[in-house]
Amino acid sequence: AIERTITSGDEPSLVQFRSDGQLLMAACPPDRNLVIYDVPTGKTVVRLPLPVAPRHFCVTPDGGQLFITGDGMDAVVIVFPYRTEIDQTVLAGHAPGAMAVTETSEPYLLVANPESGSVTALDVDTRMLVAVVQVGQMPGEILVTPDRQYALAIDEQSGDLAVIRLSTFNEVWVHRYK
């Protein structure tokens, strides 16, 4: 039986619990917003306007940052779920799409850029660009291997799978900023 119905806005398409389960975040692309609800009461905590029509979510392993990409801007919107606020918007390649966060000593946000055939790597802590890797024609979903050594990006047009060695980001980062 349905216990309660919560009105969420026009066409909610993405939902994500905050890591403690106390808040629910729902994205509404037509409204260009992120609505955060209190789970126990079902009441709206905040409605955050976004510069993009949200299409993809990605969360850091600790749940402290939510990344959002979507139509309307070549950027990633960074939300702090525990503060229920938007931190900043960072450029992330052309038409950013699906994302993944690495669980390495230096965590990276990997962002697929389907229109340019690349994956953009951003340092999660500094938000600086680390690398842009050409991976094929139209990268879609990105998956980090269980051993945290590689990222896999599926090419939705060719069906190929690009394999990115994550340790090369550390080498590039150290060399570039020594």
CYANA upper distance limits for C-alpha pairs under 8 A (distance plus 0.5 A):
  4 ARG  CA     42 GLY  CA      8.40
  6 ILE  CA     42 GLY  CA      6.76
  6 ILE  CA     43 LYS  CA      8.28
  8 SER  CA     12 PRO  CA      7.21
  8 SER  CA     26 ALA  CA      7.76
  8 SER  CA     28 CYS  CA      8.46
  8 SER  CA     35 VAL  CA      7.62
  9 GLY  CA     28 CYS  CA      7.02
  9 GLY  CA     31 ASP  CA      7.97
 10 ASP  CA     28 CYS  CA      6.55
 10 ASP  CA     29 PRO  CA      8.35
 10 ASP  CA     30 PRO  CA      6.94
 10 ASP  CA     31 ASP  CA      7.11
 11 GLU  CA     28 CYS  CA      6.24
 11 GLU  CA     29 PRO  CA      7.55
 11 GLU  CA     30 PRO  CA      7.47
 12 PRO  CA     26 ALA  CA      6.81
 12 PRO  CA     27 ALA  CA      6.00
 12 PRO  CA     28 CYS  CA      4.79
 12 PRO  CA     29 PRO  CA      7.46
 13 SER  CA     26 ALA  CA      7.84
 13 SER  CA     27 ALA  CA      6.58
 13 SER  CA     28 CYS  CA      6.63
 13 SER  CA     29 PRO  CA      7.76
 13 SER  CA     55 ARG  CA      8.07
 14 LEU  CA     26 ALA  CA      6.06
 14 LEU  CA     27 ALA  CA      5.66
 14 LEU  CA     28 CYS  CA      7.92
 14 LEU  CA     54 PRO  CA      8.47
 14 LEU  CA     55 ARG  CA      7.81
 14 LEU  CA     56 HIS  CA      7.88
 14 LEU  CA     57 PHE  CA      7.79
 15 VAL  CA     24 LEU  CA      7.46
 15 VAL  CA     25 MET  CA      5.99
 15 VAL  CA     26 ALA  CA      4.90
 15 VAL  CA     27 ALA  CA      6.99
 16 GLN  CA     24 LEU  CA      6.37
 16 GLN  CA     25 MET  CA      5.69
 16 GLN  CA     26 ALA  CA      7.12
 16 GLN  CA     57 PHE  CA      8.50
 17 PHE  CA     21 GLY  CA      6.02
 17 PHE  CA     22 GLN  CA      7.97
 17 PHE  CA     23 LEU  CA      6.38
 17 PHE  CA     24 LEU  CA      4.97
 17 PHE  CA     25 MET  CA      6.58
 18 ARG  CA     22 GLN  CA      7.02
 18 ARG  CA     23 LEU  CA      5.82
 18 ARG  CA     24 LEU  CA      6.61
 18 ARG  CA     25 MET  CA      7.75
 18 ARG  CA     63 GLY  CA      7.03
 18 ARG  CA     81 PRO  CA      6.92
 18 ARG  CA     82 TYR  CA      8.23
 19 SER  CA     62 ASP  CA      7.82
 19 SER  CA     63 GLY  CA      5.64
 21 GLY  CA     39 VAL  CA      7.93
 22 GLN  CA     38 ASP  CA      6.68
 22 GLN  CA     39 VAL  CA      5.84
 22 GLN  CA     40 PRO  CA      7.54
 23 LEU  CA     36 ILE  CA      6.99
 23 LEU  CA     37 TYR  CA      5.95
 23 LEU  CA     38 ASP  CA      5.29
 23 LEU  CA     39 VAL  CA      5.74
 24 LEU  CA     36 ILE  CA      6.12
 24 LEU  CA     37 TYR  CA      5.59
 24 LEU  CA     38 ASP  CA      7.06
 24 LEU  CA     39 VAL  CA      6.72
 25 MET  CA     34 LEU  CA      7.07
 25 MET  CA     35 VAL  CA      6.19
 25 MET  CA     36 ILE  CA      4.96
 25 MET  CA     37 TYR  CA      6.88
 26 ALA  CA     34 LEU  CA      6.15
 26 ALA  CA     35 VAL  CA      5.73
 26 ALA  CA     36 ILE  CA      6.93
 27 ALA  CA     32 ARG  CA      8.08
 27 ALA  CA     33 ASN  CA      6.43
 27 ALA  CA     34 LEU  CA      5.00
 27 ALA  CA     35 VAL  CA      6.81
 27 ALA  CA     54 PRO  CA      6.69
 28 CYS  CA     32 ARG  CA      6.38
 28 CYS  CA     33 ASN  CA      6.12
 28 CYS  CA     34 LEU  CA      6.95
 28 CYS  CA     35 VAL  CA      8.35
 28 CYS  CA     53 ALA  CA      7.87
 28 CYS  CA     54 PRO  CA      7.28
 29 PRO  CA     33 ASN  CA      7.34
 29 PRO  CA     52 VAL  CA      8.27
 29 PRO  CA     53 ALA  CA      4.73
 29 PRO  CA     54 PRO  CA      5.55
 29 PRO  CA     55 ARG  CA      7.51
 30 PRO  CA     53 ALA  CA      6.98
 31 ASP  CA     53 ALA  CA      7.94
 32 ARG  CA     49 PRO  CA      6.56
 32 ARG  CA     50 LEU  CA      5.71
 32 ARG  CA     51 PRO  CA      7.34
 32 ARG  CA     52 VAL  CA      6.48
 32 ARG  CA     53 ALA  CA      5.19
 32 ARG  CA     54 PRO  CA      7.06
 33 ASN  CA     47 ARG  CA      7.06
 33 ASN  CA     48 LEU  CA      5.88
 33 ASN  CA     49 PRO  CA      4.86
 33 ASN  CA     50 LEU  CA      5.49
 33 ASN  CA     53 ALA  CA      7.99
 33 ASN  CA     54 PRO  CA      8.07
 34 LEU  CA     47 ARG  CA      6.28
 34 LEU  CA     48 LEU  CA      5.56
 34 LEU  CA     49 PRO  CA      7.02
 34 LEU  CA     50 LEU  CA      7.50
 35 VAL  CA     44 THR  CA      7.58
 35 VAL  CA     45 VAL  CA      8.18
 35 VAL  CA     46 VAL  CA      6.47
 35 VAL  CA     47 ARG  CA      4.88
 35 VAL  CA     48 LEU  CA      6.70
 36 ILE  CA     44 THR  CA      6.51
 36 ILE  CA     45 VAL  CA      5.98
 36 ILE  CA     46 VAL  CA      5.90
 36 ILE  CA     47 ARG  CA      6.83
 36 ILE  CA     84 THR  CA      7.96
 37 TYR  CA     42 GLY  CA      6.47
 37 TYR  CA     43 LYS  CA      6.08
 37 TYR  CA     44 THR  CA      4.94
 37 TYR  CA     45 VAL  CA      5.70
 37 TYR  CA     46 VAL  CA      7.76
 38 ASP  CA     42 GLY  CA      5.80
 38 ASP  CA     43 LYS  CA      5.98
 38 ASP  CA     44 THR  CA      6.83
 38 ASP  CA     45 VAL  CA      6.64
 39 VAL  CA     43 LYS  CA      8.08
 46 VAL  CA     84 THR  CA      7.73
 48 LEU  CA     85 GLU  CA      7.81
 48 LEU  CA     86 ILE  CA      7.99
 50 LEU  CA     54 PRO  CA      8.30
 50 LEU  CA     77 VAL  CA      8.09
 51 PRO  CA     72 GLY  CA      7.63
 51 PRO  CA     73 MET  CA      7.50
 51 PRO  CA     77 VAL  CA      8.38
 52 VAL  CA     69 THR  CA      7.37
 52 VAL  CA     70 GLY  CA      5.70
 52 VAL  CA     71 ASP  CA      5.91
 52 VAL  CA     72 GLY  CA      5.53
 52 VAL  CA     73 MET  CA      6.41
 53 ALA  CA     69 THR  CA      8.32
 53 ALA  CA     70 GLY  CA      5.51
 53 ALA  CA     71 ASP  CA      5.52
 53 ALA  CA     72 GLY  CA      6.97
 54 PRO  CA     68 ILE  CA      6.77
 54 PRO  CA     69 THR  CA      6.20
 54 PRO  CA     70 GLY  CA      4.82
 54 PRO  CA     71 ASP  CA      7.29
 55 ARG  CA     68 ILE  CA      7.85
 55 ARG  CA     69 THR  CA      6.48
 55 ARG  CA     70 GLY  CA      5.11
 55 ARG  CA     71 ASP  CA      7.75
 55 ARG  CA     97 GLY  CA      7.93
 56 HIS  CA     68 ILE  CA      6.13
 56 HIS  CA     69 THR  CA      5.81
 56 HIS  CA     70 GLY  CA      6.93
 56 HIS  CA     97 GLY  CA      6.91
 56 HIS  CA     98 ALA  CA      6.29
 56 HIS  CA     99 MET  CA      7.92
 57 PHE  CA     66 LEU  CA      7.32
 57 PHE  CA     67 PHE  CA      6.18
 57 PHE  CA     68 ILE  CA      5.38
 57 PHE  CA     69 THR  CA      7.42
 57 PHE  CA     98 ALA  CA      8.16
 57 PHE  CA     99 MET  CA      7.90
 58 CYS  CA     66 LEU  CA      6.29
 58 CYS  CA     67 PHE  CA      5.59
 58 CYS  CA     68 ILE  CA      7.19
 58 CYS  CA     99 MET  CA      6.49
 58 CYS  CA    100 ALA  CA      6.76
 58 CYS  CA    101 VAL  CA      7.84
 59 VAL  CA     63 GLY  CA      6.30
 59 VAL  CA     64 GLY  CA      8.04
 59 VAL  CA     65 GLN  CA      6.27
 59 VAL  CA     66 LEU  CA      5.05
 59 VAL  CA     67 PHE  CA      6.66
 59 VAL  CA    101 VAL  CA      7.80
 60 THR  CA     64 GLY  CA      6.77
 60 THR  CA     65 GLN  CA      6.04
 60 THR  CA     66 LEU  CA      7.21
 60 THR  CA    101 VAL  CA      6.63
 61 PRO  CA    101 VAL  CA      8.21
 61 PRO  CA    103 GLU  CA      7.67
 63 GLY  CA     81 PRO  CA      8.12
 64 GLY  CA     80 PHE  CA      6.52
 64 GLY  CA     81 PRO  CA      6.81
 64 GLY  CA     82 TYR  CA      7.18
 65 GLN  CA     78 ILE  CA      7.12
 65 GLN  CA     79 VAL  CA      6.23
 65 GLN  CA     80 PHE  CA      5.49
 65 GLN  CA     81 PRO  CA      6.90
 66 LEU  CA     78 ILE  CA      6.33
 66 LEU  CA     79 VAL  CA      5.50
 66 LEU  CA     80 PHE  CA      6.87
 66 LEU  CA     81 PRO  CA      7.26
 67 PHE  CA     76 VAL  CA      6.74
 67 PHE  CA     77 VAL  CA      6.17
 67 PHE  CA     78 ILE  CA      5.31
 67 PHE  CA     79 VAL  CA      6.84
 68 ILE  CA     76 VAL  CA      6.03
 68 ILE  CA     77 VAL  CA      5.51
 68 ILE  CA     78 ILE  CA      7.06
 68 ILE  CA     79 VAL  CA      8.41
 69 THR  CA     75 ALA  CA      7.12
 69 THR  CA     76 VAL  CA      5.54
 69 THR  CA     77 VAL  CA      6.96
 69 THR  CA     96 PRO  CA      6.60
 69 THR  CA     97 GLY  CA      6.38
 69 THR  CA     98 ALA  CA      8.06
 70 GLY  CA     95 ALA  CA      8.24
 70 GLY  CA     96 PRO  CA      7.45
 70 GLY  CA     97 GLY  CA      7.09
 71 ASP  CA     95 ALA  CA      7.75
 73 MET  CA     95 ALA  CA      7.53
 74 ASP  CA     91 LEU  CA      6.29
 74 ASP  CA     92 ALA  CA      6.52
 74 ASP  CA     93 GLY  CA      6.42
 74 ASP  CA     94 HIS  CA      5.78
 74 ASP  CA     95 ALA  CA      5.59
 74 ASP  CA     96 PRO  CA      6.52
 75 ALA  CA     89 THR  CA      6.79
 75 ALA  CA     90 VAL  CA      5.72
 75 ALA  CA     91 LEU  CA      4.58
 75 ALA  CA     92 ALA  CA      5.31
 75 ALA  CA     93 GLY  CA      7.52
 75 ALA  CA     95 ALA  CA      8.21
 75 ALA  CA     96 PRO  CA      7.13
 76 VAL  CA     89 THR  CA      6.11
 76 VAL  CA     90 VAL  CA      5.81
 76 VAL  CA     91 LEU  CA      6.84
 76 VAL  CA     92 ALA  CA      6.59
 76 VAL  CA     96 PRO  CA      7.95
 77 VAL  CA     86 ILE  CA      7.85
 77 VAL  CA     87 ASP  CA      8.34
 77 VAL  CA     88 GLN  CA      6.63
 77 VAL  CA     89 THR  CA      4.94
 77 VAL  CA     90 VAL  CA      7.05
 78 ILE  CA     86 ILE  CA      6.46
 78 ILE  CA     87 ASP  CA      6.02
 78 ILE  CA     88 GLN  CA      5.93
 78 ILE  CA     89 THR  CA      6.52
 78 ILE  CA     90 VAL  CA      8.27
 79 VAL  CA     84 THR  CA      7.80
 79 VAL  CA     85 GLU  CA      6.33
 79 VAL  CA     86 ILE  CA      4.78
 79 VAL  CA     87 ASP  CA      5.94
 79 VAL  CA     88 GLN  CA      7.88
 80 PHE  CA     84 THR  CA      6.29
 80 PHE  CA     85 GLU  CA      6.02
 80 PHE  CA     86 ILE  CA      6.59
 80 PHE  CA     87 ASP  CA      6.83
 81 PRO  CA     85 GLU  CA      7.25
 90 VAL  CA    127 ARG  CA      7.78
 92 ALA  CA     96 PRO  CA      6.88
 92 ALA  CA    111 VAL  CA      7.49
 92 ALA  CA    120 THR  CA      6.83
 92 ALA  CA    122 LEU  CA      8.21
 92 ALA  CA    129 LEU  CA      8.47
 93 GLY  CA    111 VAL  CA      8.46
 93 GLY  CA    113 ASN  CA      6.78
 93 GLY  CA    120 THR  CA      6.74
 94 HIS  CA    113 ASN  CA      6.27
 94 HIS  CA    114 PRO  CA      8.49
 94 HIS  CA    115 GLU  CA      7.20
 94 HIS  CA    116 SER  CA      6.89
 95 ALA  CA    113 ASN  CA      6.19
 95 ALA  CA    114 PRO  CA      7.49
 95 ALA  CA    115 GLU  CA      6.89
 96 PRO  CA    111 VAL  CA      6.68
 96 PRO  CA    112 ALA  CA      6.27
 96 PRO  CA    113 ASN  CA      5.18
 96 PRO  CA    114 PRO  CA      7.66
 97 GLY  CA    111 VAL  CA      6.94
 97 GLY  CA    112 ALA  CA      5.78
 97 GLY  CA    113 ASN  CA      6.45
 97 GLY  CA    114 PRO  CA      7.50
 97 GLY  CA    140 GLY  CA      7.66
 98 ALA  CA    111 VAL  CA      6.55
 98 ALA  CA    112 ALA  CA      5.93
 98 ALA  CA    140 GLY  CA      6.50
 98 ALA  CA    141 GLU  CA      5.92
 98 ALA  CA    142 ILE  CA      7.28
 99 MET  CA    109 LEU  CA      7.37
 99 MET  CA    110 LEU  CA      5.93
 99 MET  CA    111 VAL  CA      5.04
 99 MET  CA    112 ALA  CA      6.68
 99 MET  CA    141 GLU  CA      7.46
 99 MET  CA    142 ILE  CA      6.64
100 ALA  CA    109 LEU  CA      6.39
100 ALA  CA    110 LEU  CA      5.72
100 ALA  CA    111 VAL  CA      7.33
100 ALA  CA    142 ILE  CA      6.33
100 ALA  CA    143 LEU  CA      6.92
100 ALA  CA    144 VAL  CA      7.73
101 VAL  CA    107 PRO  CA      7.21
101 VAL  CA    108 TYR  CA      6.13
101 VAL  CA    109 LEU  CA      5.08
101 VAL  CA    110 LEU  CA      6.62
101 VAL  CA    144 VAL  CA      8.33
102 THR  CA    107 PRO  CA      5.68
102 THR  CA    108 TYR  CA      5.83
102 THR  CA    109 LEU  CA      7.13
102 THR  CA    110 LEU  CA      8.19
102 THR  CA    144 VAL  CA      6.99
102 THR  CA    148 ARG  CA      7.47
103 GLU  CA    107 PRO  CA      6.11
103 GLU  CA    108 TYR  CA      8.35
103 GLU  CA    148 ARG  CA      7.10
104 THR  CA    108 TYR  CA      8.28
104 THR  CA    148 ARG  CA      7.10
106 GLU  CA    123 ASP  CA      7.80
106 GLU  CA    124 VAL  CA      8.36
106 GLU  CA    170 ASN  CA      8.36
107 PRO  CA    123 ASP  CA      6.80
107 PRO  CA    124 VAL  CA      6.15
107 PRO  CA    125 ASP  CA      7.95
108 TYR  CA    121 ALA  CA      6.59
108 TYR  CA    122 LEU  CA      5.93
108 TYR  CA    123 ASP  CA      5.17
108 TYR  CA    124 VAL  CA      5.64
109 LEU  CA    120 THR  CA      8.48
109 LEU  CA    121 ALA  CA      6.13
109 LEU  CA    122 LEU  CA      5.60
109 LEU  CA    123 ASP  CA      6.86
109 LEU  CA    124 VAL  CA      6.33
110 LEU  CA    119 VAL  CA      6.85
110 LEU  CA    120 THR  CA      6.17
110 LEU  CA    121 ALA  CA      5.14
110 LEU  CA    122 LEU  CA      7.06
110 LEU  CA    142 ILE  CA      8.05
111 VAL  CA    119 VAL  CA      5.86
111 VAL  CA    120 THR  CA      5.55
111 VAL  CA    121 ALA  CA      6.93
111 VAL  CA    142 ILE  CA      8.44
112 ALA  CA    117 GLY  CA      8.43
112 ALA  CA    118 SER  CA      6.74
112 ALA  CA    119 VAL  CA      5.04
112 ALA  CA    120 THR  CA      7.02
112 ALA  CA    139 PRO  CA      6.20
112 ALA  CA    140 GLY  CA      6.52
112 ALA  CA    141 GLU  CA      7.78
112 ALA  CA    142 ILE  CA      7.73
112 ALA  CA    153 ALA  CA      8.34
113 ASN  CA    117 GLY  CA      6.46
113 ASN  CA    118 SER  CA      5.69
113 ASN  CA    119 VAL  CA      6.19
113 ASN  CA    120 THR  CA      7.69
113 ASN  CA    138 MET  CA      7.94
113 ASN  CA    139 PRO  CA      6.99
113 ASN  CA    140 GLY  CA      8.35
114 PRO  CA    118 SER  CA      7.23
114 PRO  CA    137 GLN  CA      7.58
114 PRO  CA    138 MET  CA      4.72
114 PRO  CA    139 PRO  CA      5.41
114 PRO  CA    140 GLY  CA      6.96
115 GLU  CA    137 GLN  CA      8.24
115 GLU  CA    138 MET  CA      6.81
116 SER  CA    137 GLN  CA      7.83
116 SER  CA    138 MET  CA      7.83
117 GLY  CA    134 GLN  CA      6.39
117 GLY  CA    135 VAL  CA      6.35
117 GLY  CA    136 GLY  CA      5.55
117 GLY  CA    137 GLN  CA      5.07
117 GLY  CA    138 MET  CA      5.50
117 GLY  CA    139 PRO  CA      6.45
118 SER  CA    132 VAL  CA      6.99
118 SER  CA    133 VAL  CA      5.85
118 SER  CA    134 GLN  CA      4.78
118 SER  CA    135 VAL  CA      5.75
118 SER  CA    136 GLY  CA      7.39
118 SER  CA    137 GLN  CA      8.47
118 SER  CA    138 MET  CA      8.28
118 SER  CA    139 PRO  CA      7.25
119 VAL  CA    132 VAL  CA      6.23
119 VAL  CA    133 VAL  CA      5.69
119 VAL  CA    134 GLN  CA      7.02
119 VAL  CA    135 VAL  CA      7.30
119 VAL  CA    139 PRO  CA      7.93
120 THR  CA    129 LEU  CA      8.06
120 THR  CA    130 VAL  CA      8.32
120 THR  CA    131 ALA  CA      6.50
120 THR  CA    132 VAL  CA      5.01
120 THR  CA    133 VAL  CA      6.94
121 ALA  CA    129 LEU  CA      6.69
121 ALA  CA    130 VAL  CA      5.91
121 ALA  CA    131 ALA  CA      5.65
121 ALA  CA    132 VAL  CA      6.71
122 LEU  CA    127 ARG  CA      6.21
122 LEU  CA    128 MET  CA      6.00
122 LEU  CA    129 LEU  CA      5.10
122 LEU  CA    130 VAL  CA      5.84
122 LEU  CA    131 ALA  CA      7.75
123 ASP  CA    127 ARG  CA      5.51
123 ASP  CA    128 MET  CA      5.93
123 ASP  CA    129 LEU  CA      7.00
123 ASP  CA    130 VAL  CA      6.83
124 VAL  CA    128 MET  CA      8.37
130 VAL  CA    169 PHE  CA      7.16
130 VAL  CA    172 VAL  CA      7.96
130 VAL  CA    173 TRP  CA      6.65
131 ALA  CA    169 PHE  CA      7.37
131 ALA  CA    172 VAL  CA      8.26
135 VAL  CA    139 PRO  CA      7.39
135 VAL  CA    153 ALA  CA      7.91
135 VAL  CA    155 ASP  CA      8.28
135 VAL  CA    162 ALA  CA      6.17
136 GLY  CA    155 ASP  CA      6.82
136 GLY  CA    160 ASP  CA      8.37
136 GLY  CA    162 ALA  CA      7.91
137 GLN  CA    155 ASP  CA      6.90
137 GLN  CA    156 GLU  CA      8.43
137 GLN  CA    157 GLN  CA      7.00
137 GLN  CA    158 SER  CA      7.69
138 MET  CA    155 ASP  CA      5.61
138 MET  CA    156 GLU  CA      6.08
138 MET  CA    157 GLN  CA      6.23
138 MET  CA    158 SER  CA      8.39
139 PRO  CA    153 ALA  CA      6.44
139 PRO  CA    154 ILE  CA      6.04
139 PRO  CA    155 ASP  CA      4.89
139 PRO  CA    156 GLU  CA      6.50
140 GLY  CA    153 ALA  CA      6.96
140 GLY  CA    154 ILE  CA      6.09
140 GLY  CA    155 ASP  CA      6.55
140 GLY  CA    156 GLU  CA      6.41
141 GLU  CA    153 ALA  CA      6.42
141 GLU  CA    154 ILE  CA      6.44
142 ILE  CA    151 ALA  CA      7.13
142 ILE  CA    152 LEU  CA      6.01
142 ILE  CA    153 ALA  CA      5.01
142 ILE  CA    154 ILE  CA      7.25
143 LEU  CA    151 ALA  CA      6.05
143 LEU  CA    152 LEU  CA      5.63
143 LEU  CA    153 ALA  CA      7.11
144 VAL  CA    148 ARG  CA      6.57
144 VAL  CA    149 GLN  CA      8.16
144 VAL  CA    150 TYR  CA      6.37
144 VAL  CA    151 ALA  CA      4.80
144 VAL  CA    152 LEU  CA      6.70
145 THR  CA    149 GLN  CA      6.99
145 THR  CA    150 TYR  CA      6.08
145 THR  CA    151 ALA  CA      6.63
145 THR  CA    152 LEU  CA      7.91
148 ARG  CA    166 LEU  CA      8.29
149 GLN  CA    165 ARG  CA      6.66
149 GLN  CA    166 LEU  CA      6.15
149 GLN  CA    167 SER  CA      7.42
150 TYR  CA    163 VAL  CA      6.96
150 TYR  CA    164 ILE  CA      5.87
150 TYR  CA    165 ARG  CA      5.14
150 TYR  CA    166 LEU  CA      5.80
151 ALA  CA    163 VAL  CA      6.42
151 ALA  CA    164 ILE  CA      5.58
151 ALA  CA    165 ARG  CA      7.16
151 ALA  CA    166 LEU  CA      7.25
152 LEU  CA    161 LEU  CA      6.91
152 LEU  CA    162 ALA  CA      6.09
152 LEU  CA    163 VAL  CA      5.33
152 LEU  CA    164 ILE  CA      6.81
153 ALA  CA    161 LEU  CA      6.17
153 ALA  CA    162 ALA  CA      5.60
153 ALA  CA    163 VAL  CA      7.22
153 ALA  CA    164 ILE  CA      8.49
154 ILE  CA    159 GLY  CA      7.06
154 ILE  CA    160 ASP  CA      6.57
154 ILE  CA    161 LEU  CA      5.09
154 ILE  CA    162 ALA  CA      6.85
155 ASP  CA    159 GLY  CA      5.61
155 ASP  CA    160 ASP  CA      5.71
155 ASP  CA    161 LEU  CA      6.51
155 ASP  CA    162 ALA  CA      7.90
156 GLU  CA    160 ASP  CA      8.26
165 ARG  CA    169 PHE  CA      8.44
166 LEU  CA    170 ASN  CA      7.99
167 SER  CA    171 GLU  CA      7.13
168 THR  CA    172 VAL  CA      6.62
169 PHE  CA    173 TRP  CA      6.40
170 ASN  CA    174 VAL  CA      6.52
171 GLU  CA    175 HIS  CA      6.54
172 VAL  CA    176 ARG  CA      6.36
173 TRP  CA    177 TYR  CA      6.59
174 VAL  CA    178 LYS  CA      6.09
